[in-house]
Amino acid sequence: MKKYLFLFITILGIMGLCSCDSKKDNGEKKAEALLTEARKMIDLEKFDVARLMIDSLRNSYPRAFDARREAIEVMDILEMKEAQHDMVINDSALTVVQRRISDMKNNFLLEKDPRYQTVGFFKDKQQPASSLHRTCLYAEVDETGQLFLVSVLTGKQLKHDHITLETSADNHIESTPCFSFVTDKTNGYEEQATFKKLDDNSVVDFITENAGKTIRVTCNGPNGNHSYDLSKTDVQSIIHCNELESAMRQEKQLKHAIDSLRMKAKFFLKKKEKERNGTKPAEEKILKEGPTDMPHSH
């Protein structure tokens, strides 16, 4: 609010100082004064204020043709410098997120057989190795950042394709149909229904929000259903996987934002080069450097 009040007072002051000559020069002096202030705001990295000043110029002085032509160049400079500024901020945030991901992965095991898998899965070290051979619900995150919930049911041939979770009669949630379903008779009968977090109807969020309560899981299928209480170890493992998935998703978003900002800055820099036939080394450097991409320990 203070920013816009400052802007309003500044614009009024500029208009007042230049009012005597407005009819003679079609507002050129007022418009030029606004441009001068806009340049100062750009140097101070107050880009929103500078943008509002340029918009005010365009709306208030439609016949100040020289100033309006100059405003195009000033706006290009604003867009370029704002993109460069935001790139630096996002790159710093990316570094922090990647360090957090690297630390988090120390608590996970990467399971991947290069002979059969192009993408491996991170599994929480707290998750018992016997998870695949007991009735349970566990989570895993693949190397692309997708979280999967796996519902394992042993000894009962229900062909379950969805699950229900509840803490009480009025606090429950049901998943969407499973993403994949497999059976294994190697160590007795066992069936696994796998759900993607993106399609699980917020089951993962339900577990996270009710972590301190007893969560009852029911496997539902055409041949009946089976219920059991989700263990505290499994709850914590799912929460850890959810945290890893969230961090990896944030990393993707930051990289995408940096790439978009770089393309935007390059566009205006090339335009500036054509107009002025020269490139400043500092501007060139920030565009050539890619986003920080720290290696992650598995």
C-alpha positions in Angstrom: 0.0 0.0 0.0 2.9 2.4 0.9 4.5 1.6 -2.5 1.4 2.7 -4.5 0.9 5.8 -2.3 4.5 6.7 -3.0 4.0 6.2 -6.7 0.8 8.3 -6.7 2.5 11.2 -4.9 5.5 10.9 -7.3 3.4 11.0 -10.4 1.4 13.9 -9.1 4.5 15.8 -8.3 6.0 15.3 -11.7 2.8 16.4 -13.4 2.7 19.5 -11.2 6.3 20.5 -12.0 5.7 20.2 -15.7 2.2 21.6 -16.0 3.1 25.0 -17.5 4.4 23.6 -20.7 1.9 20.8 -21.3 0.0 22.4 -24.1 3.1 23.4 -26.0 4.9 20.0 -26.0 1.9 17.6 -25.8 3.1 16.5 -22.4 6.6 15.5 -23.5 8.3 17.0 -20.5 5.9 15.3 -18.1 6.3 12.0 -19.9 10.1 12.4 -19.9 10.1 13.1 -16.2 8.1 9.9 -15.6 10.6 8.0 -17.7 13.5 9.4 -15.6 11.8 8.2 -12.4 11.0 4.9 -14.0 14.7 4.4 -14.8 15.6 5.2 -11.2 13.0 2.6 -9.9 14.5 0.0 -12.3 18.0 0.6 -10.9 16.5 0.2 -7.4 14.9 -3.1 -8.5 11.4 -1.6 -7.8 10.1 -3.1 -11.0 6.3 -2.9 -10.2 6.6 0.8 -9.5 8.6 1.4 -12.7 6.0 -0.5 -14.7 3.1 1.5 -13.2 4.9 4.8 -14.1 5.3 3.7 -17.7 1.7 2.6 -17.9 0.7 6.0 -16.5 2.8 7.7 -19.2 1.1 5.7 -21.9 -2.4 6.4 -20.5 -1.9 10.1 -19.7 0.2 11.4 -22.6 -1.1 9.8 -25.9 0.5 12.6 -28.0 3.9 12.6 -26.3 5.3 10.5 -29.2 9.0 10.9 -28.5 8.6 9.9 -24.9 6.3 7.0 -25.8 8.9 5.6 -28.3 11.5 5.9 -25.6 9.2 4.2 -23.1 9.3 1.1 -25.3 13.0 0.8 -24.8 12.7 1.5 -21.1 10.1 -1.2 -20.7 12.3 -3.7 -22.5 15.1 -2.9 -20.1 12.7 -3.4 -17.2 11.5 -6.8 -18.5 15.1 -7.9 -19.0 16.4 -6.8 -15.6 13.4 -8.1 -13.8 13.9 -11.5 -15.4 17.6 -11.5 -14.5 16.7 -10.4 -10.9 14.1 -13.2 -10.6 16.5 -15.8 -12.0 19.0 -15.0 -9.2 16.3 -15.4 -6.6 15.0 -18.6 -8.0 18.5 -20.0 -8.5 19.2 -19.4 -4.8 16.0 -21.1 -3.8 16.9 -24.0 -6.1 20.2 -24.5 -4.4 18.5 -24.6 -1.0 15.9 -27.2 -2.2 18.5 -29.4 -3.8 20.6 -29.4 -0.6 17.5 -30.5 1.3 16.7 -33.2 -1.3 20.3 -34.5 -1.0 20.0 -34.6 2.8 16.6 -36.3 2.6 17.9 -39.0 0.2 20.4 -40.1 2.8 17.4 -41.7 4.6 16.3 -43.6 1.5 17.6 -46.6 -0.4 17.5 -46.5 -4.2 16.3 -49.8 -5.7 17.1 -50.1 -9.3 18.1 -53.0 -11.5 19.7 -51.6 -14.7 18.9 -54.8 -16.6 15.1 -54.2 -16.3 14.5 -50.7 -15.0 15.2 -47.3 -16.5 13.8 -45.5 -13.5 14.6 -46.6 -9.9 12.6 -46.1 -6.7 13.5 -44.5 -3.4 12.3 -46.4 -0.4 12.5 -45.2 3.2 15.2 -47.0 5.2 12.7 -47.3 8.1 10.4 -49.4 6.0 11.0 -53.1 6.9 12.5 -55.2 4.2 9.6 -57.6 4.6 7.1 -55.1 3.4 6.5 -57.0 0.2 5.5 -60.1 2.1 3.0 -58.8 4.6 -0.3 -57.0 4.5 0.5 -53.3 4.6 0.4 -50.0 2.8 3.7 -48.5 1.9 5.1 -45.6 -0.3 7.9 -45.2 -2.7 9.1 -42.3 -4.9 10.6 -42.9 -8.3 13.6 -41.0 -9.7 11.4 -38.6 -11.6 9.6 -37.5 -8.4 6.4 -39.5 -8.6 5.0 -41.0 -5.4 3.3 -44.3 -5.5 1.2 -46.0 -2.7 1.4 -49.8 -2.8 -1.3 -51.8 -1.0 -0.1 -55.3 -0.2 -2.6 -58.1 0.8 -1.4 -61.6 1.6 -3.3 -64.8 2.0 -6.6 -63.5 0.7 -7.7 -63.5 -3.0 -9.9 -60.4 -3.0 -8.5 -58.9 -6.2 -8.7 -55.5 -4.4 -8.5 -52.5 -6.6 -9.2 -49.7 -4.2 -8.8 -48.9 -0.5 -10.7 -47.1 2.2 -9.0 -45.3 5.1 -10.8 -44.1 8.2 -10.1 -42.9 11.8 -13.8 -42.7 12.7 -17.2 -43.1 11.1 -17.2 -39.5 10.0 -13.6 -39.2 9.0 -12.8 -41.4 6.1 -11.6 -41.4 2.5 -11.7 -43.8 -0.4 -9.1 -44.1 -3.1 -9.7 -44.1 -6.8 -9.2 -47.4 -8.7 -5.6 -48.6 -8.6 -3.0 -47.8 -11.2 -1.8 -51.4 -11.5 -2.6 -54.7 -10.0 -0.4 -57.8 -9.8 -0.4 -61.1 -8.0 2.5 -63.3 -6.8 2.3 -66.9 -5.7 6.0 -67.4 -5.0 5.6 -67.3 -1.2 2.0 -68.1 -0.9 -0.7 -65.9 -2.4 0.0 -62.1 -2.5 -1.6 -59.3 -4.4 -0.5 -55.7 -4.8 -2.6 -52.7 -5.9 -0.5 -49.6 -6.8 -1.9 -46.0 -6.7 -0.3 -42.8 -8.1 -0.4 -39.9 -5.6 -1.7 -37.7 -8.4 -4.7 -40.0 -8.8 -5.2 -41.3 -5.3 -8.0 -39.0 -4.3 -5.8 -37.4 -1.5 -5.2 -40.6 0.4 -1.6 -39.6 1.1 -2.8 -36.2 2.5 -5.3 -38.0 4.6 -2.6 -40.1 6.2 -0.4 -37.1 6.8 -3.2 -35.1 8.4 -4.2 -38.0 10.7 -0.7 -39.3 11.5 -1.4 -39.1 15.3 -4.5 -41.2 15.1 -5.2 -44.9 14.5 -5.9 -45.3 10.8 -8.0 -48.2 9.7 -7.2 -49.5 6.1 -9.8 -51.6 4.2 -8.8 -53.4 1.0 -11.9 -53.6 -1.2 -12.4 -56.0 -4.2 -15.0 -58.0 -6.0 -14.3 -61.0 -3.8 -14.8 -59.1 -0.5 -12.8 -56.9 1.8 -10.2 -57.0 4.5 -9.3 -54.4 7.2 -6.3 -53.8 9.4 -4.7 -50.9 11.3 -1.9 -49.0 9.6 1.3 -49.3 11.6 3.0 -46.2 12.9 6.2 -47.2 11.1 4.3 -47.3 7.8 2.6 -44.0 8.5 6.0 -42.3 9.1 7.5 -43.9 6.0 4.6 -42.6 3.9 5.1 -39.1 5.4 8.8 -39.2 4.6 8.1 -40.2 1.0 5.5 -37.5 0.7 8.1 -34.9 1.9 10.6 -36.1 -0.6 8.1 -36.0 -3.4 7.1 -32.5 -2.5 10.7 -31.3 -2.5 11.4 -32.9 -5.8 8.3 -31.3 -7.3 9.4 -27.9 -6.0 12.8 -28.5 -7.6 11.1 -29.2 -11.0 9.0 -26.0 -10.6 12.0 -23.8 -9.8 14.0 -25.2 -12.8 11.1 -24.6 -15.1 10.7 -21.0 -13.8 14.5 -20.4 -14.3 14.4 -21.7 -17.8 11.4 -19.5 -18.6 13.0 -16.4 -17.1 16.2 -17.1 -19.0 14.4 -17.3 -22.3 12.6 -14.1 -21.5 15.9 -12.3 -20.6 17.6 -13.6 -23.7 14.8 -12.3 -25.9 15.1 -8.8 -24.6 18.9 -8.9 -24.5 19.0 -9.9 -28.2 16.5 -7.1 -29.0 18.8 -4.7 -27.1 21.9 -6.0 -29.0 20.2 -5.3 -32.3 19.3 -1.8 -31.2 22.6 -0.8 -29.6 24.9 -3.3 -31.3 26.7 -4.4 -28.1 26.3 -6.7 -25.1 27.5 -6.1 -21.5 29.6 -8.9 -20.2 27.7 -9.1 -16.9 24.4 -9.5 -18.6 25.8 -12.1 -21.0 27.3 -14.1 -18.1 24.0 -14.5 -16.1 22.2 -15.8 -19.3 24.9 -18.3 -20.2 25.1 -19.9 -16.7 22.5 -22.6 -16.2 20.6 -23.2 -13.0 22.4 -24.8 -10.1 22.2 -28.5 -10.4 23.8 -30.2 -7.5 24.4 -33.9 -7.7 22.2 -35.9 -5.3 23.5 -38.7 -3.2 21.5 -41.8 -3.3 
